[in-house]
Amino acid sequence: MPIPAPHPVAATDNSPALLTLLLAGGPMAPLRALLDRFENPGSAIAAGTEAWRSAGCTPEQCRALARPDAAALESAQAWLAAPNHHLLGRADPDYPPLLHGSPNAPLALFVAGNPTQLWTPAIAIVGSRAPSPGGRDNARDFATELARNGLTIASGLAAGIDAAAHRAALAYGGVTYAVIGTGPDVIYPRHHRELQAQVAAAGAVVSEYLPGTPPRSGQFPARNRLLAALTLGTVVIEAAERSGALITARLACEAGREVFALPGSIHNPMALGCHRLIREGATLVGRPADILEGIANMAGELASALQNRLQAPICCAPAQSRPAPALPDPDYQRLWNALGFDPTGMDSLIERTGLTAASLSSMLLVMELEGSVSSVHGRYTRN
């Protein structure tokens, strides 16, 4: 599935207008139509009632757009004012490219952590909330090995397989992000408060729901569609025949992503969902290498989209065949010169190059995808 390049837009702060659109609630199609018609959220709000009606907004939405809930707007803006809290609209150049072509892409994403992590090649690992000890071990082992191979581990921060995958990626020092079904400031389940904080610090916690939104049953299938669309593939490790993990797998298939399933004992009820997926065409996997082979093509497309976004060269030659990448951009050359064969932390790279952390993160991501740089425990080396 081709990955659309993100749309370049002017760097203006449209967060109050975008929040106003989100607070309008109701059917999303009219709000998407407004954003597609006008240059940015501010223009969509300024267009007025007739334009809103023309786009199909309901009377309730028109009233909410004209007079947004002041308390809710202030609360959302207060959340965004905190460090490392972000709002990415569909027209934002940093909106994840894999979401652009997906059905029912959200109007915006709330991100706690580093939004550039949503551009990294990621695998979703999902499964039972009450896995067997073997299932939990498989989640840990697969997540660790995939992280070792440079993949981001994504999941839904639920109990069981989700939590085991996140914790394994964190323990290895890899990147992980969580797509949650509540507001970005709401902890669910409550005993995952520390885990959610760790994921936000090392990667990102992502939600399409306004801050303060409590858990509701209908929001979790919607969360699953985002998790499926953001990732290159979904790995199901232990799932009953009727489970949220199977919903994620179905949504991944509908979004054109790969679906992988681990087989299990015929006597394990938590393996029946995986066996059903395999019968229906999911790829049976017994080792992480099977997954790496299955996502290779789409990972290349994601790298191309990132290249277009950053206007940076990505060489396809094997890393072993070249001593250094061709980096005509002076900032990239400065970064390459600042790197050595000893692991170097971000603070040292900022000091050596004079570049910002945000710029360095994006540039290092390109160089990792290219194969010229490696990252272990947040420290970077030349290959």
C-alpha positions as CSV (number, residue, x, y, z in Angstrom):
1,M,0.0,0.0,0.0
2,P,1.6,3.3,-1.0
3,I,2.2,5.7,1.8
4,P,1.0,9.2,1.0
5,A,3.5,12.0,1.6
6,P,2.3,14.5,4.2
7,H,1.0,17.9,3.1
8,P,3.3,20.8,3.8
9,V,1.6,23.6,5.6
10,A,2.6,26.9,7.2
11,A,3.9,26.7,10.7
12,T,1.0,28.5,12.4
13,D,-0.6,27.7,15.7
14,N,-4.1,26.5,15.0
15,S,-4.5,24.6,18.2
16,P,-7.4,26.7,19.6
17,A,-9.3,26.4,16.3
18,L,-8.5,22.7,16.0
19,L,-9.6,22.1,19.6
20,T,-12.8,23.9,18.8
21,L,-13.5,21.5,16.0
22,L,-12.8,18.5,18.2
23,L,-15.0,19.9,21.0
24,A,-17.9,20.1,18.5
25,G,-18.3,16.4,18.7
26,G,-21.0,14.6,16.6
27,P,-20.3,13.0,13.2
28,M,-16.7,13.3,12.1
29,A,-17.4,13.4,8.3
30,P,-18.6,17.1,8.2
31,L,-15.6,18.2,10.3
32,R,-13.3,16.4,8.0
33,A,-15.0,18.0,5.0
34,L,-14.4,21.4,6.6
35,L,-10.7,20.7,7.1
36,D,-10.4,19.4,3.5
37,R,-12.1,22.5,2.1
38,F,-10.3,25.2,4.0
39,E,-6.6,25.9,4.3
40,N,-6.4,25.3,8.1
41,P,-8.6,24.9,11.2
42,G,-8.6,28.7,11.8
43,S,-10.0,29.3,8.3
44,A,-12.6,26.6,8.8
45,I,-13.8,28.2,12.1
46,A,-13.8,31.7,10.6
47,A,-15.9,30.5,7.6
48,G,-19.1,30.8,9.6
49,T,-22.4,29.0,10.0
50,E,-23.3,28.8,6.3
51,A,-20.0,27.1,5.5
52,W,-20.5,24.7,8.4
53,R,-24.0,23.8,7.3
54,S,-22.8,23.3,3.7
55,A,-20.2,20.9,5.0
56,G,-23.0,18.9,6.6
57,C,-22.5,19.9,10.3
58,T,-25.5,19.3,12.5
59,P,-27.3,22.2,14.3
60,E,-25.6,21.0,17.5
61,Q,-22.2,21.1,15.9
62,C,-22.8,24.6,14.5
63,R,-23.8,25.8,17.9
64,A,-20.7,24.3,19.4
65,L,-18.4,25.8,16.7
66,A,-19.9,29.2,17.3
67,R,-19.7,29.0,21.1
68,P,-17.2,26.3,22.2
69,D,-17.3,25.1,25.8
70,A,-14.9,27.6,27.4
71,A,-14.0,25.3,30.4
72,A,-13.2,22.3,28.2
73,L,-11.2,24.5,25.8
74,E,-9.2,25.9,28.7
75,S,-8.6,22.4,30.1
76,A,-7.3,21.1,26.7
77,Q,-5.1,24.1,26.3
78,A,-3.7,23.7,29.8
79,W,-2.7,20.1,28.9
80,L,-1.0,21.2,25.7
81,A,0.9,23.9,27.6
82,A,2.8,21.3,29.6
83,P,6.2,20.1,28.3
84,N,6.3,17.3,25.7
85,H,2.5,17.6,25.1
86,H,1.5,18.0,21.4
87,L,-1.5,18.2,19.1
88,L,-1.1,17.0,15.5
89,G,-3.9,17.9,13.1
90,R,-4.4,16.0,9.8
91,A,-2.9,18.9,7.9
92,D,0.2,19.1,10.2
93,P,3.3,18.0,8.4
94,D,4.2,15.8,11.4
95,Y,0.9,13.9,11.2
96,P,2.0,10.2,10.8
97,P,2.1,9.3,7.1
98,L,0.6,5.8,7.6
99,L,-2.6,7.4,8.9
100,H,-3.1,9.7,5.9
101,G,-4.4,6.9,3.7
102,S,-6.3,5.0,6.4
103,P,-10.1,5.0,6.6
104,N,-11.6,7.3,9.2
105,A,-8.3,8.9,10.1
106,P,-8.7,11.1,13.2
107,L,-8.9,14.9,12.9
108,A,-6.1,15.1,15.3
109,L,-3.8,13.2,17.7
110,F,-2.9,14.2,21.2
111,V,0.7,13.0,21.9
112,A,2.5,12.9,25.2
113,G,6.1,12.3,24.5
114,N,8.0,12.5,21.2
115,P,5.6,12.7,18.1
116,T,8.4,11.9,15.7
117,Q,8.3,8.3,17.1
118,L,5.1,7.9,15.2
119,W,7.1,8.0,12.0
120,T,9.3,5.1,13.0
121,P,8.7,1.6,11.5
122,A,6.6,0.0,14.2
123,I,5.0,-3.4,14.9
124,A,1.9,-3.7,17.1
125,I,2.0,-6.6,19.6
126,V,-1.4,-7.4,21.0
127,G,-3.1,-10.3,22.8
128,S,-4.9,-11.5,25.9
129,R,-5.3,-9.4,29.0
130,A,-4.8,-12.7,31.0
131,P,-2.1,-14.6,29.1
132,S,-0.4,-17.8,30.1
133,P,3.1,-17.6,31.4
134,G,4.3,-18.8,28.0
135,G,2.3,-16.2,26.2
136,R,3.8,-13.5,28.4
137,D,7.3,-14.9,27.7
138,N,6.6,-14.8,23.9
139,A,5.5,-11.2,24.1
140,R,8.7,-10.3,25.9
141,D,11.0,-12.3,23.6
142,F,9.4,-11.1,20.4
143,A,9.3,-7.5,21.5
144,T,12.9,-7.6,22.6
145,E,14.2,-9.1,19.4
146,L,12.1,-6.8,17.2
147,A,13.4,-3.8,19.1
148,R,16.9,-5.2,18.7
149,N,16.3,-5.1,15.0
150,G,15.4,-1.4,15.1
151,L,11.6,-1.6,15.2
152,T,9.4,0.4,17.5
153,I,7.1,-1.7,19.6
154,A,3.5,-0.4,19.7
155,S,0.6,-1.6,21.7
156,G,-2.5,-0.4,23.6
157,L,-1.2,-0.2,27.2
158,A,-3.7,-2.9,28.3
159,A,-2.9,-5.5,30.9
160,G,-1.3,-8.8,29.8
161,I,0.4,-9.0,26.4
162,D,0.3,-5.3,25.8
163,A,2.1,-4.4,29.0
164,A,4.6,-7.2,28.6
165,A,5.5,-5.9,25.1
166,H,5.9,-2.3,26.3
167,R,8.0,-3.4,29.3
168,A,10.3,-5.5,27.1
169,A,11.0,-2.7,24.7
170,L,11.7,-0.4,27.6
171,A,14.0,-2.9,29.3
172,Y,16.0,-3.3,26.1
173,G,16.3,0.4,25.6
174,G,14.2,0.5,22.4
175,V,11.4,2.7,21.4
176,T,7.8,2.0,22.3
177,Y,4.5,3.9,22.0
178,A,1.0,3.3,23.3
179,V,-2.3,4.1,21.6
180,I,-4.9,4.5,24.3
181,G,-8.7,4.7,24.3
182,T,-9.0,7.5,26.9
183,G,-7.8,11.1,27.0
184,P,-4.0,11.4,27.0
185,D,-4.0,12.4,30.7
186,V,-6.2,9.5,31.9
187,I,-4.6,6.4,33.3
188,Y,-6.3,3.2,32.4
189,P,-5.9,0.6,33.9
190,R,-5.0,2.6,37.0
191,H,-2.2,0.3,38.0
192,H,-0.4,1.3,34.8
193,R,0.3,4.8,36.0
194,E,4.1,4.2,36.2
195,L,4.2,2.2,32.9
196,Q,2.3,5.0,31.0
197,A,4.8,7.6,32.3
198,Q,7.7,5.4,31.2
199,V,6.3,4.9,27.8
200,A,5.7,8.7,27.4
201,A,9.2,9.4,28.5
202,A,10.9,6.9,26.2
203,G,8.5,7.1,23.2
204,A,4.9,8.4,23.1
205,V,1.4,8.0,24.4
206,V,-1.1,8.7,21.7
207,S,-4.9,9.4,21.8
208,E,-7.5,10.9,19.6
209,Y,-9.6,11.9,22.6
210,L,-9.6,15.2,24.4
211,P,-7.8,15.4,27.7
212,G,-10.1,14.3,30.5
213,T,-12.0,11.8,28.4
214,P,-12.8,8.7,30.7
215,P,-12.7,5.1,29.5
216,R,-15.9,4.0,27.6
217,S,-16.4,0.7,25.9
218,G,-16.9,2.1,22.4
219,Q,-13.6,4.0,22.4
220,F,-11.4,0.9,22.6
221,P,-12.3,-0.6,19.2
222,A,-11.7,2.9,17.8
223,R,-8.3,2.9,19.5
224,N,-7.6,-0.5,17.9
225,R,-8.1,1.0,14.4
226,L,-5.4,3.6,15.1
227,L,-3.0,1.1,16.5
228,A,-3.5,-1.1,13.3
229,A,-3.1,1.8,10.9
230,L,0.0,3.4,12.6
231,T,2.0,0.2,12.4
232,L,3.5,-1.9,9.6
233,G,1.9,-5.1,10.9
234,T,0.1,-6.6,13.9
235,V,1.4,-9.6,15.8
236,V,-1.3,-11.5,17.9
237,I,0.1,-13.5,20.8
238,E,-2.7,-15.5,22.6
239,A,-6.2,-14.4,22.0
240,A,-9.6,-15.9,22.7
241,E,-12.0,-16.4,19.7
242,R,-13.8,-13.2,20.7
243,S,-11.3,-10.5,21.8
244,G,-10.1,-7.0,21.1
245,A,-6.9,-8.4,19.7
246,L,-8.8,-10.1,16.9
247,I,-10.6,-6.7,16.2
248,T,-7.1,-5.1,15.9
249,A,-6.0,-7.9,13.5
250,R,-9.1,-7.4,11.3
251,L,-8.6,-3.7,11.2
252,A,-5.0,-4.2,10.3
253,C,-6.0,-6.4,7.4
254,E,-8.6,-3.8,6.3
255,A,-5.9,-1.1,6.4
256,G,-3.6,-3.1,4.1
257,R,-1.2,-4.1,6.9
258,E,0.4,-7.5,7.6
259,V,-1.2,-9.7,10.3
260,F,0.9,-12.3,12.1
261,A,-0.2,-14.9,14.6
262,L,1.7,-17.2,16.9
263,P,0.2,-20.7,17.1
264,G,-0.3,-22.4,20.4
265,S,-1.6,-25.6,22.0
266,I,-5.0,-26.9,20.8
267,H,-5.8,-27.2,24.5
268,N,-5.1,-23.5,25.3
269,P,-8.3,-21.4,24.9
270,M,-6.1,-18.4,24.5
271,A,-4.7,-19.9,21.3
272,L,-8.0,-20.4,19.6
273,G,-8.1,-16.8,18.3
274,C,-4.6,-17.1,16.8
275,H,-5.6,-20.4,15.1
276,R,-8.6,-18.8,13.6
277,L,-6.5,-15.9,12.2
278,I,-4.1,-18.4,10.6
279,R,-7.1,-20.3,9.0
280,E,-8.3,-16.9,7.7
281,G,-4.9,-16.1,6.1
282,A,-2.8,-14.5,8.8
283,T,0.9,-15.4,8.5
284,L,2.0,-18.1,11.0
285,V,5.1,-17.0,12.8
286,G,7.5,-18.9,15.0
287,R,10.3,-16.5,15.2
288,P,10.8,-12.7,14.9
289,A,12.7,-13.1,11.6
290,D,9.4,-14.2,10.0
291,I,7.9,-10.8,10.9
292,L,11.0,-8.9,9.6
293,E,10.6,-10.6,6.3
294,G,6.9,-9.8,6.1
295,I,7.2,-6.0,6.6
296,A,10.3,-5.3,4.6
297,N,8.5,-3.6,1.6
298,M,6.3,-1.4,3.7
299,A,9.2,-0.3,5.9
300,G,10.9,0.9,2.7
301,E,7.8,2.9,1.8
302,L,7.8,4.5,5.2
303,A,11.5,5.4,4.8
304,S,10.7,7.1,1.5
305,A,7.9,9.1,3.1
306,L,10.2,10.2,5.8
307,Q,12.8,11.2,3.2
308,N,10.2,13.4,1.5
309,R,9.2,15.0,4.8
310,L,12.7,15.9,5.8
311,Q,14.1,16.4,2.2
312,A,17.1,14.3,3.2
313,P,18.9,11.6,1.2
314,I,18.4,7.9,2.0
315,C,20.9,5.7,0.2
316,C,19.8,2.2,-0.6
317,A,23.3,0.7,-0.8
318,P,24.2,-1.8,2.0
319,A,25.8,0.0,4.9
320,Q,28.9,-2.3,4.7
321,S,29.6,-1.0,1.1
322,R,30.1,2.7,2.1
323,P,32.3,4.3,4.7
324,A,30.0,7.3,5.2
325,P,26.6,8.4,3.8
326,A,26.3,11.0,1.1
327,L,25.0,14.0,3.1
328,P,25.0,17.2,1.1
329,D,23.0,19.0,3.7
330,P,25.4,21.0,6.0
331,D,23.4,20.1,9.1
332,Y,23.7,16.4,8.3
333,Q,27.4,16.8,7.6
334,R,27.8,18.5,11.0
335,L,25.9,15.8,12.7
336,W,27.9,13.1,11.0
337,N,31.1,14.8,12.0
338,A,29.9,14.9,15.6
339,L,29.2,11.2,15.7
340,G,31.9,8.7,16.5
341,F,32.2,4.9,17.0
342,D,31.6,5.4,20.8
343,P,28.0,5.8,21.9
344,T,27.1,9.5,22.1
345,G,24.1,10.9,24.0
346,M,21.7,13.5,22.7
347,D,23.0,16.2,25.1
348,S,26.5,15.8,23.7
349,L,25.3,15.9,20.1
350,I,23.4,19.2,20.9
351,E,26.5,20.7,22.3
352,R,28.7,19.5,19.4
353,T,26.4,20.6,16.6
354,G,24.5,23.5,18.0
355,L,21.3,22.0,16.6
356,T,18.0,21.5,18.5
357,A,16.9,18.2,20.0
358,A,13.9,18.2,17.7
359,S,16.1,18.6,14.5
360,L,18.6,16.0,15.7
361,S,15.9,13.5,16.5
362,S,14.5,13.7,13.0
363,M,17.9,13.6,11.3
364,L,19.0,10.7,13.4
365,L,15.9,8.8,12.5
366,V,16.6,9.2,8.8
367,M,20.2,8.0,9.3
368,E,19.0,5.0,11.3
369,L,16.6,4.0,8.6
370,E,19.4,4.5,6.1
371,G,21.7,2.2,8.1
372,S,24.5,4.7,8.7
373,V,23.7,5.2,12.5
374,S,22.8,2.8,15.3
375,S,20.9,3.6,18.5
376,V,21.2,1.7,21.7
377,H,19.7,3.0,25.0
378,G,19.3,6.5,23.5
379,R,23.0,6.8,22.5
380,Y,24.1,7.0,18.9
381,T,27.1,5.6,17.0
382,R,28.3,5.5,13.4
383,N,27.9,2.1,11.6
